[in-house]
């Protein structure tokens, strides 16, 4: 696998579109931070790190609208890839869906959202857009 972050985003996207309640993903520090941000911003219900013998996994409980049963994550897309990294300064920070969505940025202060990066006055690598 050449891009584990894209694999993470694709697994979450496919599970949400298929209507699954839970998705399991191989764990890493970056994936755990992405999951934490998705949970804090209300895109997923909960998550748990499951420690196993060969490798650790992250169990993610997906969130759906109670009436329409549509997933809370309408779109989740990778921006920066291993072949073409996308960096932004604090002045060029992207606005996703005119501020309704979030951009997840990897900065020197850690993995944070675009709004937090503006508040901390730091730029970094744009990992993905979520709305």
Residue pairs with C-beta under 8 A, 6 or more apart in sequence:
1 7
2 82
3 78
3 81
3 82
4 26
4 28
4 30
4 31
5 30
5 31
5 34
5 78
5 127
5 128
6 78
6 81
7 25
8 25
8 31
8 34
9 76
9 77
9 78
9 128
11 23
11 25
12 23
12 25
12 38
12 44
12 60
12 62
12 73
12 76
13 73
13 76
15 22
15 23
15 60
15 62
16 62
16 71
16 72
16 73
17 71
19 64
19 69
19 71
20 62
21 61
21 62
22 59
22 60
22 61
22 62
23 59
23 60
23 62
24 50
24 57
24 58
24 59
24 60
25 31
25 57
25 58
25 60
26 55
26 56
26 57
26 58
27 49
27 55
27 56
27 57
27 58
30 106
30 111
31 58
32 49
32 58
33 110
33 111
34 104
34 111
34 127
34 128
35 44
35 47
35 58
35 60
36 47
37 102
37 104
37 111
37 112
37 113
38 44
38 47
38 60
38 73
38 130
39 45
39 46
39 47
41 102
41 113
41 130
42 63
42 72
43 63
43 72
43 73
43 130
44 60
44 61
44 62
44 63
44 72
44 73
45 61
45 62
45 63
46 60
46 61
47 58
47 59
47 60
47 61
48 58
48 59
49 56
49 57
49 58
50 56
50 57
50 58
50 59
62 71
62 72
62 73
63 71
63 72
63 73
64 70
64 71
64 72
65 71
65 72
73 130
73 131
74 131
75 101
75 129
75 130
75 131
76 128
76 129
76 130
77 128
77 129
78 127
78 128
79 86
79 103
79 126
79 127
79 128
79 129
80 86
80 87
80 125
80 126
80 127
85 125
86 125
86 126
87 123
87 124
87 125
87 126
88 94
88 105
88 123
88 124
88 126
89 123
90 117
90 118
90 121
90 122
90 123
92 123
93 103
93 105
93 114
93 117
93 118
93 123
94 103
94 114
94 126
94 129
95 103
95 114
96 102
96 103
96 114
96 129
96 130
96 131
97 131
100 131
101 129
101 130
101 131
102 113
102 114
102 115
102 129
102 130
102 131
103 113
103 114
103 126
103 127
103 128
103 129
103 130
104 111
104 112
104 113
104 114
104 126
104 127
104 128
104 129
104 130
105 111
105 112
105 113
105 114
105 117
105 123
105 124
105 125
105 126
105 127
106 124
106 125
106 127
107 117
107 120
107 122
107 123
107 124
107 125
108 122
108 124
109 117
109 120
109 122
111 127
112 120
117 123
117 124
